[in-house]
Every structure is written in structure tokens, then in C-alpha cells.
Amino acid sequence: MKETQMLKGVLDGCVLQIISQKEIYGYELVQELRNQGFENMVGGTVYPLLQKLEKNSLILSQNKPSPDGPDRKYFYLTDQGKAYLEDFWSQWTELVQKVQRLKGE
């Protein structure tokens, strides 16, 4: 099984976790995911996800001037996004514990 198939279910939480730590724009987010070990992460995956998260009111965006060219769209967590992220980590912990029990760890 490829990592990308397993990642689909948890990418929302990973992206929200990064956004919760600092305001960030899309390209920077892709680079941060790559730095965290998701080497195959591409904008074509991240940008639609950001649109979905914003549509679902989990994040907000704001255009800010860039020293390097056109404005950048920075993303922030909403209160709803913070609650979603907290629930995500709770569910993640439970899932990991179940899988470890099953494996015999």
C-alpha cells in the first residue's frame, strides 16, 4: 500500500496542525510538509485541500503583501478549526492505540 492512500484520511489534520502553529501561505505549507517527511507532497494536493478547509470554515485566508512579488494568501485556524484539530488528535490517538494492540505492541 502506498503512503498516499493512507495519508488521505489524515492530511486534513496534518495541514491544520501546521496552520495552528503559524500563519502560512500555500507554497510555504507544501515546503513544510516536505520538510516533515512528506517528500512527495505537491501543490496539486494541498491547494484543493486548503479550499475545502476554508469552505468548511476550519481556516480563514487573508491576502498580504509579499516582498518577492504578488500578494500571498495566508491561512489561519478558526475556532471551528481548532475544535476540529483537537478532535482529530483525540481520534488519531485512539486509532493508533487500537492498531498497536492489534499488532501486539
Stockholm file with secondary structure:
# STOCKHOLM 1.0

chainA/1-105         MKETQMLKGVLDGCVLQIISQKEIYGYELVQELRNQGFENMVGGTVYPLLQKLEKNSLILSQNKPSPDGPDRKYFYLTDQGKAYLEDFWSQWTELVQKVQRLKGE
#=GR chainA/1-105 SS CCHHHHHTTTHHHHHHHHHHHSCEEHHHHHHHHHHTTCTTCCHHHHHHHHHHHHHTTSEEEEEEEETTEEEEEEEEECHHHHHHHHHHHHHHHHHHHHHHHHHTC
#=GC SS_cons         CCHHHHHTTTHHHHHHHHHHHSCEEHHHHHHHHHHTTCTTCCHHHHHHHHHHHHHTTSEEEEEEEETTEEEEEEEEECHHHHHHHHHHHHHHHHHHHHHHHHHTC
//
